[in-house]
Amino acid sequence: MTSQSFFVLLNGQWLRIEYGDVLLIEAEHKYSLIITSRITYRQEINISRMQEIIDPDYFCRVHRRYILPLHRIRFVTRELVNLGDREVPIGESYYRDFMMQLPLLK
């Protein structure tokens, strides 16, 4: 398996999800919603565990409810991240680490 994918359980089968297909990951109680352009996968894994599994060079947690793929970010303000077709809030406790992951030209 390459480091650019992970597997989800769907109808008794383990299905490979490529990192590039993920639009965002959202917490829903003890579940994680892995949202792609084609389907949303609901997995019984909390978002903290999900964060441990996926590649931190590719994804970043920006809020207690959201993990985002860095390549989908269009722009960032102090309060939110724009992904083109949706906006996600930035949690105050996540802002500093999130901004450190972005390749900022200062």
C-alpha positions as CSV (number, residue, x, y, z in Angstrom):
1,M,0.0,0.0,0.0
2,T,1.2,3.5,-0.8
3,S,1.3,6.2,1.9
4,Q,-1.1,8.2,-0.3
5,S,-4.2,6.2,0.5
6,F,-6.1,4.4,3.3
7,F,-8.9,1.8,3.4
8,V,-12.5,2.1,4.6
9,L,-15.0,-0.6,5.3
10,L,-18.0,-0.5,2.9
11,N,-20.5,-3.3,2.7
12,G,-18.1,-5.9,4.0
13,Q,-15.3,-4.9,1.7
14,W,-12.2,-2.8,2.3
15,L,-12.1,0.0,-0.2
16,R,-9.0,2.1,-1.0
17,I,-9.5,5.9,-0.7
18,E,-6.8,7.9,-2.4
19,Y,-5.8,11.1,-0.5
20,G,-6.4,13.2,-3.6
21,D,-10.1,12.1,-3.6
22,V,-10.8,13.4,-0.1
23,L,-12.6,16.8,0.1
24,L,-12.6,16.9,3.9
25,I,-13.0,14.7,7.0
26,E,-15.7,15.7,9.5
27,A,-16.4,14.4,13.0
28,E,-19.8,13.1,13.8
29,H,-19.9,11.9,17.4
30,K,-17.8,8.7,17.5
31,Y,-17.7,8.5,13.7
32,S,-15.7,10.2,11.0
33,L,-17.3,11.3,7.7
34,I,-14.8,11.0,4.9
35,I,-16.2,13.2,2.2
36,T,-15.2,12.7,-1.4
37,S,-16.7,14.1,-4.6
38,R,-18.6,10.9,-5.2
39,I,-19.7,9.6,-1.8
40,T,-19.4,10.2,1.9
41,Y,-18.0,7.3,3.9
42,R,-19.2,7.0,7.5
43,Q,-16.6,5.1,9.5
44,E,-16.7,4.1,13.2
45,I,-13.4,5.9,14.1
46,N,-13.2,9.2,16.0
47,I,-11.5,12.1,14.4
48,S,-8.6,12.1,16.8
49,R,-7.7,8.5,15.8
50,M,-8.3,9.4,12.1
51,Q,-5.8,12.2,12.5
52,E,-3.2,9.7,13.8
53,I,-3.6,7.5,10.8
54,I,-3.5,9.9,7.9
55,D,-0.4,11.7,6.6
56,P,0.2,15.0,8.4
57,D,2.1,16.3,5.3
58,Y,-1.1,16.0,3.4
59,F,-3.9,16.7,5.9
60,C,-4.3,19.2,8.8
61,R,-6.8,19.5,11.6
62,V,-8.3,23.0,11.7
63,H,-11.1,22.5,14.1
64,R,-12.4,19.8,16.6
65,R,-14.8,18.7,13.8
66,Y,-12.6,19.1,10.7
67,I,-9.5,17.7,9.0
68,L,-8.7,19.2,5.6
69,P,-6.4,18.1,2.8
70,L,-3.9,21.0,2.4
71,H,-4.0,20.9,-1.4
72,R,-7.7,21.9,-1.5
73,I,-7.3,25.1,0.4
74,R,-8.0,28.2,-1.7
75,F,-7.6,30.9,1.0
76,V,-7.4,31.3,4.7
77,T,-8.6,34.0,7.1
78,R,-8.3,34.1,10.9
79,E,-11.7,32.5,11.2
80,L,-12.1,30.2,8.3
81,V,-10.6,28.1,5.5
82,N,-12.1,28.3,2.0
83,L,-12.0,25.1,0.0
84,G,-13.7,26.5,-3.1
85,D,-17.2,25.2,-2.7
86,R,-17.3,25.3,1.1
87,E,-15.9,27.1,4.1
88,V,-14.8,25.5,7.3
89,P,-14.2,27.3,10.6
90,I,-10.7,27.4,12.2
91,G,-10.7,26.5,15.9
92,E,-8.8,28.9,18.1
93,S,-6.7,26.1,19.6
94,Y,-5.8,24.8,16.1
95,Y,-4.9,28.0,14.3
96,R,-1.2,28.2,15.2
97,D,-0.3,24.6,14.3
98,F,-2.4,24.9,11.1
99,M,-0.6,28.1,10.0
100,M,2.7,26.5,10.6
101,Q,1.8,23.7,8.1
102,L,1.1,26.2,5.3
103,P,4.0,27.1,3.0
104,L,3.8,30.9,3.7
105,L,5.9,33.4,1.8
106,K,6.8,35.9,4.4
